Amino acid sequence: MRTPRSGLTSLRLIFGAFVASTFLFGYVLTFMTGGTNEKDPGFWPWVVAGAGLYSVGGVLWSRRRKLDTSSPTRLAASYSAYWFTQMAFAQLSGLMGFVGAIITGLWWIFAEGLAFSIVGWILIAPTDGAVRRKDEELAAMGVPFSLSDALRDAPPRRPD
């Protein structure tokens, strides 16, 4: 019988898939946005910059939200829910850059959005250090549970 994957491993795999998919969007754009870079981008650089600021601000806002510390299961679930909210914010600017690049035919507009996404990804990456810092923060608040233990515990299996 296969051993269930831990919650932390799942978050890391999902994180890698989102990051890789955004870079694959950029790869696709290299075939779609050829030609000169002397086209007028219009308002798209401003739209992407605005989306990027909103994106990073949303990640920072979501990081400050309180986790449900009533049990280890709820702690892991609330951390995962907030993490997915942060990932959605981090992806926003890269996707807006993708749309802007398709509409204008200028690849660099995607790169502008990607830069903001990279900042978001750095802030939310589910690394051992990030989880350890969150554990220290929770311990300082008097929470008796460890986030790293809660995330590493195998998720509950559905009854067969």
Backbone as a chain_set.jsonl record, in Angstrom:
{"seq": "MRTPRSGLTSLRLIFGAFVASTFLFGYVLTFMTGGTNEKDPGFWPWVVAGAGLYSVGGVLWSRRRKLDTSSPTRLAASYSAYWFTQMAFAQLSGLMGFVGAIITGLWWIFAEGLAFSIVGWILIAPTDGAVRRKDEELAAMGVPFSLSDALRDAPPRRPD", "coords": {"N": [[0.837, -1.171, 0.0], [0.473, 2.246, -0.766], [2.185, 4.975, 0.753], [0.658, 7.818, 2.151], [1.122, 11.156, 0.929], [2.754, 13.847, 2.594], [1.32, 16.905, 3.914], [3.014, 19.134, 3.61], [4.791, 18.309, 1.604], [2.969, 18.092, -0.486], [2.182, 20.81, -0.779], [4.618, 21.85, -1.635], [4.978, 20.519, -4.094], [2.782, 21.509, -5.532], [3.419, 24.215, -5.509], [5.77, 24.187, -7.076], [4.641, 23.341, -9.509], [2.955, 25.513, -10.197], [4.835, 27.591, -10.452], [6.483, 26.57, -12.508], [4.58, 26.41, -14.566], [4.026, 29.084, -15.107], [6.468, 29.987, -16.128], [6.46, 28.409, -18.401], [4.396, 29.625, -19.808], [5.736, 31.927, -20.566], [7.614, 30.815, -22.286], [5.978, 29.933, -24.365], [5.14, 32.406, -25.25], [7.408, 33.374, -26.556], [7.195, 32.398, -29.092], [4.964, 33.659, -29.987], [5.223, 36.404, -29.9], [7.027, 37.582, -31.677], [9.173, 39.656, -33.775], [9.429, 43.245, -34.03], [10.329, 45.348, -31.249], [9.426, 47.85, -31.138], [6.831, 48.576, -31.043], [3.854, 50.263, -29.902], [3.094, 49.985, -26.57], [0.849, 50.876, -25.328], [-1.445, 51.211, -22.67], [-0.796, 48.966, -21.266], [1.695, 48.37, -19.851], [1.269, 49.837, -17.523], [-1.056, 48.714, -16.489], [-0.145, 46.138, -15.901], [1.869, 46.753, -14.043], [0.28, 47.867, -12.011], [-1.284, 45.62, -11.374], [0.784, 44.038, -10.452], [1.668, 45.398, -8.127], [-0.665, 45.221, -6.612], [-0.749, 42.457, -6.428], [1.595, 41.729, -4.931], [1.024, 43.183, -2.634], [-1.323, 41.855, -1.853], [-0.31, 39.325, -1.209], [1.291, 40.007, 1.002], [-0.706, 40.986, 2.72], [-2.251, 38.655, 3.132], [-0.429, 37.067, 4.459], [-0.431, 38.093, 7.005], [-2.719, 37.26, 8.206], [-4.534, 35.553, 10.76], [-3.934, 32.253, 11.89], [-5.885, 29.259, 12.369], [-5.613, 27.925, 15.372], [-6.685, 25.913, 16.922], [-6.442, 23.165, 16.801], [-4.064, 20.669, 15.684], [-4.794, 19.694, 13.125], [-6.565, 21.651, 12.161], [-4.845, 23.802, 12.177], [-2.967, 23.116, 10.178], [-4.744, 22.991, 8.013], [-5.739, 25.639, 7.89], [-3.382, 27.043, 7.394], [-2.729, 25.977, 4.879], [-4.941, 26.873, 3.389], [-4.625, 29.689, 3.529], [-2.173, 29.817, 2.3], [-2.796, 29.032, -0.323], [-4.369, 31.2, -1.042], [-2.406, 33.187, -1.02], [-0.808, 32.211, -3.107], [-2.528, 32.552, -5.254], [-2.646, 35.357, -5.352], [0.08, 35.85, -5.917], [0.356, 34.733, -8.459], [-1.195, 36.382, -10.038], [-0.037, 38.785, -11.233], [1.811, 37.746, -13.071], [0.092, 36.396, -14.813], [-1.437, 38.549, -15.761], [0.567, 39.922, -17.087], [1.072, 38.046, -19.082], [-1.344, 38.131, -20.533], [-1.247, 40.828, -21.348], [1.06, 40.748, -22.936], [0.269, 39.05, -25.01], [-1.79, 40.556, -26.168], [-0.489, 42.953, -26.915], [1.725, 42.039, -28.291], [4.249, 42.215, -27.33], [6.912, 40.868, -25.696], [8.26, 41.701, -23.385], [6.421, 42.788, -21.654], [5.236, 40.642, -20.412], [7.485, 39.813, -18.975], [7.691, 41.901, -17.153], [5.399, 41.47, -15.53], [6.073, 38.922, -14.622], [8.267, 39.473, -12.993], [7.093, 40.634, -10.714], [5.586, 38.428, -9.889], [7.632, 36.668, -9.187], [8.673, 37.925, -6.918], [6.463, 37.578, -5.215], [6.434, 34.75, -5.102], [8.843, 34.267, -3.792], [8.232, 35.249, -1.291], [6.283, 33.437, -0.424], [7.182, 30.831, -0.646], [7.148, 27.449, 0.314], [9.341, 26.668, 2.181], [11.69, 24.891, 4.333], [12.818, 26.71, 6.133], [10.933, 28.831, 6.116], [8.668, 27.59, 7.219], [9.724, 26.89, 9.692], [10.199, 29.463, 10.765], [7.546, 30.306, 11.007], [6.677, 28.437, 12.873], [8.195, 29.293, 15.085], [7.067, 31.806, 15.476], [4.436, 31.063, 16.138], [4.941, 29.603, 18.494], [5.88, 31.651, 20.127], [3.515, 32.965, 20.509], [2.291, 31.27, 22.196], [1.114, 28.962, 21.236], [0.388, 25.55, 21.367], [0.933, 23.732, 19.371], [2.852, 22.473, 16.621], [3.458, 23.807, 13.492], [5.018, 22.661, 11.469], [5.014, 19.945, 12.223], [2.269, 19.454, 12.051], [1.813, 19.857, 9.304], [3.465, 17.904, 8.223], [2.398, 15.541, 9.085], [0.634, 12.772, 7.89], [-2.059, 13.3, 5.638], [-5.502, 12.809, 6.553], [-6.993, 9.731, 5.629], [-9.567, 8.861, 3.325], [-12.432, 6.939, 4.177], [-12.577, 3.605, 2.979]], "CA": [[0.0, 0.0, 0.0], [1.242, 3.466, -0.917], [2.147, 5.887, 1.887], [0.137, 9.118, 1.744], [2.059, 12.267, 0.864], [2.519, 14.826, 3.656], [0.777, 18.182, 3.472], [4.104, 20.006, 3.205], [5.248, 17.833, 0.297], [1.936, 18.474, -1.448], [2.312, 22.246, -1.031], [5.83, 22.071, -2.428], [4.724, 20.061, -5.463], [1.857, 22.464, -6.147], [4.204, 25.436, -5.711], [6.625, 23.958, -8.243], [3.813, 23.276, -10.717], [2.53, 26.868, -10.543], [6.006, 28.346, -10.92], [6.869, 26.037, -13.821], [3.578, 26.747, -15.584], [4.18, 30.491, -15.481], [7.617, 30.062, -17.031], [6.046, 27.82, -19.681], [3.66, 30.686, -20.518], [6.759, 32.773, -21.175], [8.185, 30.077, -23.409], [4.993, 30.004, -25.445], [5.13, 33.784, -25.76], [8.535, 33.615, -27.46], [6.735, 32.071, -30.441], [3.798, 34.479, -30.335], [5.486, 37.85, -29.832], [8.217, 37.893, -32.464], [9.146, 40.927, -34.491], [10.05, 44.419, -33.441], [9.904, 45.811, -29.935], [9.146, 49.275, -31.257], [5.382, 48.761, -31.029], [3.349, 51.045, -28.776], [2.447, 49.066, -25.629], [-0.383, 51.456, -24.804], [-1.568, 51.295, -21.207], [-0.53, 47.658, -20.661], [2.716, 48.352, -18.791], [0.682, 50.386, -16.297], [-1.99, 47.712, -15.972], [0.652, 45.054, -15.318], [2.502, 47.285, -12.827], [-0.773, 47.955, -10.997], [-1.589, 44.252, -10.952], [1.935, 43.555, -9.684], [1.62, 45.995, -6.793], [-1.805, 44.586, -5.95], [-0.356, 41.079, -6.206], [2.529, 41.657, -3.798], [0.271, 43.65, -1.472], [-2.222, 40.78, -1.435], [0.497, 38.293, -0.538], [1.662, 40.525, 2.324], [-1.921, 41.027, 3.531], [-2.642, 37.301, 3.495], [0.555, 36.533, 5.416], [-0.717, 38.617, 8.345], [-3.96, 36.693, 8.727], [-4.358, 34.613, 11.876], [-4.203, 30.842, 11.627], [-6.733, 28.567, 13.34], [-4.696, 27.134, 16.195], [-7.456, 25.12, 17.879], [-5.962, 21.784, 16.743], [-3.058, 20.534, 14.628], [-5.451, 19.535, 11.826], [-7.069, 22.967, 11.747], [-3.671, 24.645, 11.922], [-2.467, 22.765, 8.839], [-5.761, 23.358, 7.019], [-5.806, 27.096, 7.732], [-2.145, 27.445, 6.735], [-2.859, 25.62, 3.465], [-5.922, 27.775, 2.774], [-3.999, 31.0, 3.369], [-1.099, 29.67, 1.318], [-3.402, 29.052, -1.657], [-4.741, 32.595, -1.291], [-1.165, 33.872, -1.357], [-0.385, 31.761, -4.429], [-3.397, 33.217, -6.228], [-2.156, 36.725, -5.481], [1.403, 35.837, -6.558], [0.196, 34.396, -9.869], [-1.977, 37.402, -10.739], [0.741, 39.693, -12.08], [2.359, 36.985, -14.188], [-0.981, 36.145, -15.767], [-1.76, 39.823, -16.407], [1.656, 40.148, -18.033], [0.838, 37.137, -20.199], [-2.434, 38.704, -21.326], [-0.736, 42.044, -21.969], [2.014, 40.387, -23.99], [-0.483, 38.513, -26.149], [-2.541, 41.637, -26.81], [0.409, 43.943, -27.528], [2.764, 41.403, -29.082], [5.543, 42.575, -26.724], [7.279, 39.876, -24.693], [8.755, 42.313, -22.159], [5.305, 43.05, -20.737], [5.162, 39.434, -19.589], [8.625, 39.835, -18.049], [7.337, 42.833, -16.078], [4.5, 40.76, -14.619], [6.816, 37.813, -14.033], [9.117, 39.997, -11.913], [6.251, 40.748, -9.519], [5.257, 37.069, -9.442], [8.813, 36.103, -8.528], [8.696, 38.498, -5.564], [5.433, 36.861, -4.463], [6.863, 33.377, -4.862], [9.888, 34.28, -2.764], [7.572, 35.479, -0.006], [5.398, 32.345, 0.005], [7.762, 29.497, -0.877], [7.024, 26.604, 1.503], [10.651, 26.108, 2.521], [11.854, 24.508, 5.741], [13.054, 27.926, 6.906], [9.679, 29.576, 6.257], [7.82, 26.862, 8.164], [10.373, 27.02, 11.003], [9.914, 30.814, 11.266], [6.141, 30.332, 11.414], [6.642, 27.681, 14.133], [8.72, 30.164, 16.144], [6.045, 32.837, 15.701], [3.326, 30.431, 16.857], [5.412, 29.272, 19.837], [5.928, 32.916, 20.875], [2.13, 33.297, 20.835], [1.816, 30.278, 23.149], [0.39, 27.879, 20.568], [1.051, 24.3, 21.743], [1.12, 22.853, 18.21], [3.886, 22.819, 15.656], [2.977, 23.809, 12.114], [5.785, 21.69, 10.681], [4.496, 18.609, 12.538], [0.907, 19.352, 11.516], [1.897, 19.716, 7.849], [4.162, 16.669, 7.846], [1.551, 14.384, 9.374], [-0.091, 12.329, 6.691], [-3.445, 13.732, 5.637], [-6.405, 11.696, 6.865], [-7.467, 8.965, 4.479], [-11.011, 8.654, 3.246], [-12.784, 5.531, 4.408], [-12.75, 2.841, 1.727]], "C": [[0.888, 1.242, 0.0], [1.078, 4.349, 0.321], [1.61, 7.233, 1.42], [1.211, 10.206, 1.816], [1.734, 13.251, 1.988], [1.973, 16.118, 3.062], [1.862, 19.124, 2.977], [4.65, 19.598, 1.834], [4.246, 18.216, -0.782], [2.022, 19.956, -1.785], [3.532, 22.54, -1.901], [5.647, 21.638, -3.884], [3.804, 21.03, -6.202], [2.583, 23.767, -6.442], [5.071, 25.296, -6.964], [5.834, 23.932, -9.543], [3.362, 24.675, -11.143], [3.693, 27.694, -11.094], [6.402, 27.878, -12.319], [5.867, 26.432, -14.898], [3.705, 28.199, -16.021], [5.376, 30.665, -16.416], [7.298, 29.43, -18.39], [5.196, 28.801, -20.491], [4.653, 31.594, -21.235], [7.4, 32.099, -22.372], [7.248, 30.13, -24.61], [4.995, 31.4, -26.072], [6.289, 34.06, -26.716], [8.156, 33.296, -28.901], [5.617, 32.994, -30.918], [4.11, 35.966, -30.454], [6.742, 38.231, -30.586], [8.111, 39.261, -33.113], [9.781, 42.043, -33.686], [9.51, 44.724, -32.048], [9.585, 47.297, -29.96], [7.646, 49.555, -31.354], [4.995, 49.604, -29.817], [2.623, 50.096, -27.821], [1.135, 49.61, -25.074], [-0.347, 51.544, -23.286], [-1.16, 50.008, -20.512], [0.607, 47.641, -19.643], [2.177, 48.875, -17.452], [-0.298, 49.406, -15.661], [-1.213, 46.594, -15.268], [1.354, 45.525, -14.047], [1.48, 47.399, -11.699], [-1.149, 46.585, -10.467], [-0.45, 43.687, -10.104], [1.955, 44.109, -8.275], [0.472, 45.404, -5.972], [-1.453, 43.153, -5.551], [0.552, 40.934, -4.978], [1.839, 42.136, -2.52], [-0.681, 42.592, -0.946], [-1.485, 39.653, -0.729], [0.841, 38.756, 0.877], [0.45, 40.592, 3.253], [-2.285, 39.635, 4.027], [-1.683, 36.678, 4.504], [0.265, 36.976, 6.843], [-1.983, 38.032, 8.96], [-3.651, 35.651, 9.797], [-4.739, 33.199, 11.457], [-5.12, 30.284, 12.708], [-5.846, 27.608, 14.125], [-5.43, 26.259, 17.205], [-7.06, 23.639, 17.877], [-4.901, 21.702, 15.647], [-3.673, 20.415, 13.232], [-5.942, 20.873, 11.302], [-5.926, 23.936, 11.461], [-3.133, 24.378, 10.519], [-3.455, 23.189, 7.759], [-5.812, 24.869, 6.815], [-4.53, 27.619, 7.076], [-2.232, 27.156, 5.236], [-3.829, 26.554, 2.75], [-5.321, 29.151, 2.545], [-2.882, 30.939, 2.333], [-1.667, 29.698, -0.103], [-3.883, 30.454, -2.018], [-3.513, 33.388, -1.702], [-0.681, 33.477, -2.753], [-1.239, 32.418, -5.509], [-2.951, 34.665, -6.439], [-0.826, 36.759, -6.243], [1.297, 35.562, -8.057], [-0.432, 35.527, -10.682], [-1.146, 38.249, -11.691], [1.369, 38.966, -13.267], [1.3, 36.711, -15.251], [-1.413, 37.427, -16.48], [-0.674, 40.186, -17.422], [1.511, 39.282, -19.266], [-0.248, 37.688, -21.125], [-1.955, 39.95, -22.063], [0.226, 41.755, -23.108], [1.307, 39.832, -25.216], [-1.176, 39.652, -26.899], [-1.616, 42.605, -27.545], [1.432, 43.324, -28.467], [4.165, 41.7, -28.559], [5.847, 41.65, -25.56], [7.655, 40.51, -23.361], [7.634, 42.669, -21.187], [5.066, 41.838, -19.852], [6.287, 39.429, -18.555], [8.361, 40.792, -16.885], [6.422, 42.151, -15.052], [5.197, 39.622, -13.906], [7.694, 38.286, -12.873], [8.322, 40.132, -10.618], [5.862, 39.368, -8.98], [6.422, 36.437, -8.701], [8.936, 36.643, -7.105], [7.664, 37.779, -4.688], [5.841, 35.445, -4.134], [7.935, 33.303, -3.787], [9.26, 34.434, -1.382], [6.788, 34.264, 0.494], [5.993, 30.952, -0.135], [7.702, 28.661, 0.396], [8.336, 25.88, 1.84], [10.682, 25.688, 3.986], [12.043, 25.742, 6.619], [11.785, 28.723, 7.131], [8.759, 28.905, 7.27], [8.41, 26.965, 9.574], [10.115, 28.402, 11.6], [8.463, 30.936, 11.73], [5.962, 29.561, 12.714], [7.112, 28.552, 15.296], [7.713, 31.26, 16.491], [4.871, 32.269, 16.499], [3.719, 30.08, 18.29], [5.462, 30.525, 20.703], [4.525, 33.37, 21.276], [1.532, 32.312, 21.828], [1.013, 29.144, 22.542], [1.107, 26.562, 20.872], [1.349, 23.368, 20.583], [2.219, 23.382, 17.313], [3.298, 22.736, 14.248], [3.719, 22.766, 11.283], [5.31, 20.268, 10.957], [3.102, 18.422, 11.946], [0.923, 19.158, 10.005], [2.531, 18.399, 7.427], [3.352, 15.421, 8.158], [0.778, 14.036, 8.119], [-1.525, 12.828, 6.753], [-4.369, 12.551, 5.928], [-6.913, 11.021, 5.592], [-8.998, 8.887, 4.515], [-11.309, 7.199, 3.541], [-13.038, 4.824, 3.078], [-14.144, 2.298, 1.599]], "O": [[1.917, 1.285, 0.674], [-0.017, 4.463, 0.873], [2.057, 7.746, 0.395], [2.097, 10.163, 2.67], [0.562, 13.465, 2.301], [2.137, 16.393, 1.874], [1.643, 19.85, 2.007], [4.939, 20.457, 1.001], [4.637, 18.622, -1.876], [1.945, 20.326, -2.957], [3.476, 23.382, -2.798], [6.111, 22.318, -4.799], [4.031, 21.333, -7.373], [2.39, 24.361, -7.503], [5.097, 26.19, -7.81], [6.297, 24.442, -10.563], [3.384, 24.989, -12.333], [3.542, 28.409, -12.085], [6.628, 28.696, -13.211], [6.257, 26.755, -16.02], [3.508, 28.508, -17.196], [5.298, 31.412, -17.391], [7.814, 29.874, -19.415], [5.264, 28.812, -21.72], [4.43, 31.984, -22.381], [7.696, 32.756, -23.37], [7.687, 30.346, -25.739], [4.864, 31.541, -27.287], [6.16, 34.904, -27.602], [8.73, 33.861, -29.832], [5.359, 33.095, -32.118], [3.333, 36.711, -31.052], [7.46, 39.135, -30.157], [7.087, 39.936, -33.011], [10.572, 41.802, -32.775], [8.371, 44.392, -31.723], [9.486, 47.929, -28.909], [7.246, 50.663, -31.711], [5.725, 49.651, -28.827], [1.641, 49.465, -28.213], [0.39, 48.881, -24.42], [0.671, 51.91, -22.699], [-1.174, 49.95, -19.282], [0.489, 46.942, -18.637], [2.582, 48.41, -16.387], [-0.36, 49.286, -14.438], [-1.582, 46.162, -14.176], [1.428, 44.777, -13.072], [1.782, 47.062, -10.554], [-1.315, 46.401, -9.261], [-0.689, 42.945, -9.151], [2.23, 43.377, -7.324], [0.626, 45.123, -4.783], [-1.817, 42.695, -4.468], [0.296, 40.11, -4.1], [2.043, 41.564, -1.449], [-0.836, 42.441, 0.266], [-1.989, 39.092, 0.245], [0.703, 37.997, 1.836], [0.562, 40.288, 4.441], [-2.593, 39.452, 5.204], [-2.091, 35.849, 5.316], [0.673, 36.307, 7.793], [-2.279, 38.292, 10.126], [-2.633, 34.961, 9.738], [-5.733, 32.984, 10.762], [-5.131, 30.781, 13.834], [-5.386, 26.598, 13.592], [-4.861, 25.898, 18.236], [-7.318, 22.934, 18.853], [-4.843, 22.571, 14.776], [-3.141, 20.966, 12.269], [-5.755, 21.191, 10.127], [-6.043, 24.797, 10.588], [-2.874, 25.313, 9.762], [-3.053, 23.689, 6.709], [-5.917, 25.332, 5.679], [-4.595, 28.552, 6.275], [-1.854, 27.995, 4.417], [-3.564, 26.98, 1.626], [-5.492, 29.725, 1.47], [-2.67, 31.89, 1.581], [-1.082, 30.321, -0.989], [-3.811, 30.851, -3.181], [-3.576, 34.181, -2.641], [-0.195, 34.326, -3.5], [-0.726, 32.799, -6.561], [-2.887, 35.14, -7.573], [-0.632, 37.605, -7.116], [2.075, 36.108, -8.84], [-0.216, 35.612, -11.891], [-1.523, 38.413, -12.851], [1.448, 39.528, -14.36], [1.579, 36.785, -16.447], [-1.721, 37.397, -17.672], [-0.976, 40.702, -18.498], [1.794, 39.73, -20.377], [-0.086, 37.706, -22.345], [-2.219, 40.114, -23.255], [0.209, 42.44, -24.13], [1.708, 40.117, -26.344], [-1.146, 39.698, -28.129], [-1.915, 43.029, -28.661], [1.955, 44.007, -29.348], [5.154, 41.468, -29.255], [5.132, 41.643, -24.557], [7.398, 39.924, -22.309], [7.893, 42.835, -19.996], [4.732, 41.982, -18.676], [6.067, 39.081, -17.395], [8.767, 40.52, -15.755], [6.653, 42.25, -13.847], [4.95, 39.377, -12.726], [7.847, 37.573, -11.881], [8.817, 39.786, -9.545], [5.814, 39.161, -7.768], [6.225, 35.748, -7.699], [9.27, 35.895, -6.187], [7.961, 37.414, -3.55], [5.626, 34.979, -3.015], [7.937, 32.386, -2.966], [9.71, 33.816, -0.417], [6.642, 34.078, 1.702], [5.342, 29.976, 0.236], [8.156, 29.109, 1.449], [8.42, 24.653, 1.789], [9.82, 26.073, 4.775], [11.495, 25.816, 7.719], [11.573, 29.243, 8.226], [8.138, 29.583, 8.089], [7.667, 27.11, 10.545], [9.843, 28.518, 12.794], [8.183, 31.594, 12.732], [5.184, 29.974, 13.573], [6.501, 28.551, 16.365], [7.531, 31.598, 17.661], [4.372, 32.912, 17.422], [2.914, 30.242, 19.206], [5.124, 30.473, 21.885], [4.361, 34.078, 22.27], [0.394, 32.488, 22.263], [0.304, 28.436, 23.257], [2.315, 26.463, 20.657], [1.957, 22.316, 20.782], [2.477, 24.584, 17.257], [2.716, 21.721, 13.865], [3.106, 22.064, 10.478], [5.21, 19.463, 10.031], [2.789, 17.361, 11.405], [0.132, 18.377, 9.476], [2.175, 17.84, 6.389], [3.583, 14.363, 7.571], [0.328, 14.915, 7.383], [-2.147, 12.783, 7.815], [-4.047, 11.414, 5.584], [-7.22, 11.687, 4.604], [-9.62, 8.852, 5.577], [-10.522, 6.319, 3.191], [-13.644, 5.39, 2.168], [-14.459, 1.634, 0.611]]}, "num_chains": 1, "name": "protein.A"}
